[in-house]
Amino acid sequence: MHERWYKQAVIYCLDVETFQDSNGDGVGDLAGLTSRLDYLARLGVTCIWLNPIHPGPNLDDGYDVADFYGVDPRLGSLGDFAEFVHQAANRGLRVIIDLVVNHTSSEHPWFKAACADPASPYRDWYVWSKDEPSDRFQGMVFPGVQHETWTWHEEAGAWYYHRFYDHQPDLNMGNPEVRAEVRKIMAFWLQLGVSGFRMDAAPFIIERTRANEPKSPMEFDYLREFRELLSWRRGDAMILAEA
């Protein structure tokens, strides 16, 4: 047990794809990063924080995830990730990864299924409005680049909510099944050896978003649910929440 190890940690944040290329294809990868662990250890680093490593269209630097259980093939494989974590641990280095669960990519199979059939079990995994929301042009994170927070989807026949870009539909955290899936995602990576997560967009994760309600209520209990998982799986794991 290393209680609150993160308070004394020296955390080094990096994008795998821009750090070290091991095979000459012009893209940094996990094998390349693994080869530089001694260098990072000599710098005094005690924890490596990886920006998103999952597969997706990569329209937003990896923050548009299409598979939460995989590794972008440009960076390597799950086996490469496991070897990286193992070699980091051999040097006394911890690893945390970005947890991007406020939204998915519009290319995620969940969203595609939700759009294709109103009766899909994934329909309620996202936030919808049958009518055009009055707050459609409010709450934009990237004004001037982003034009709205609700977008009409022709196939779905409804408006869907996206706090960020229209290719990043928000997950419906009010759905217990969604929160259960997030816990599964966390458990999966904890089993692979990570020491925790940097939770992207935490203030928006705890919003209970509804159409025509620009000031959404906050549900802090959602974060408590995720913290309880850390206590059960690994007593020394942590969540670093973006706020």
Protein Blocks (a to p, Z undefined) as FASTA:
>chain_A
ZZhklmmpccddddfklmbccklnopacfklmmmmmmmmmmnopabdcdddfbdcehlng
oiacfbfkbccfklocfklmmmmmmmmmmnopacdddddfkbccfkbmklmmmmmpmkbm
klmmpccdfbacfklmgoiabghjagbfbdcdfklopacddfbafklccddfklmklmmm
mmmmmmmmmmnopabdcdehklmmmpccdehilbacddfklmmmmmmmmmmmmmmbccdd
dZZ
